[in-house]
Amino acid sequence: MAIHNISPARHLIYQTAIDDAQDAASVAKDVGGAEALAMTAVTNCTSVIVGVCHFKRIDDVVIVSGRVTVDPTLAAATEFGIDFPTGHAIANVAAATEVHGAYVDANGDVGLISGDTTNERATVDFTAAADTSRVGSFVFSFVAD
């Protein structure tokens, strides 16, 4: 029986059930929290130390932000990796290309955040103006599974 051939009252019951199921599925994916994400020194880093990071997931999009202390070895191109929050990994390796964000530190260094398809994590790239330790902030988003 087509839904247009039923009574308005019955139609409302069906539509309400559909709406409730969609709302429940959406709420199940709408989560957030705080987590100390793993950081990996990749290029020109003596150490990378993270504070607590915050994340918010809305449907399949996860937004991550936090502060990090980076200690570059030289005034040169610098790279470090940020793991995704627990339970919110990317859907597949190709999806790591859907990681986008920015990094800025107190020394005025600015960088871009992109996806690392090999290691399935976010990658921060910037040029350190000096070889001194710096505190920076980052925010990036990605499509999760």
Secondary structure, DSSP 8 states (H G I E B T S, - for coil): --GGGS-HHHHHHHHHHHHHHHHHHHHHH-EEEEE---EEEEESEEEEEE--EEEEEETTEEEEEEEEEEEESSSSEEEEEE---TT--BSSGGGGGG-EEEEEETTS-EEEEEEETTTTEEEEEEE-SSSS-EEEEEEEEEEB-
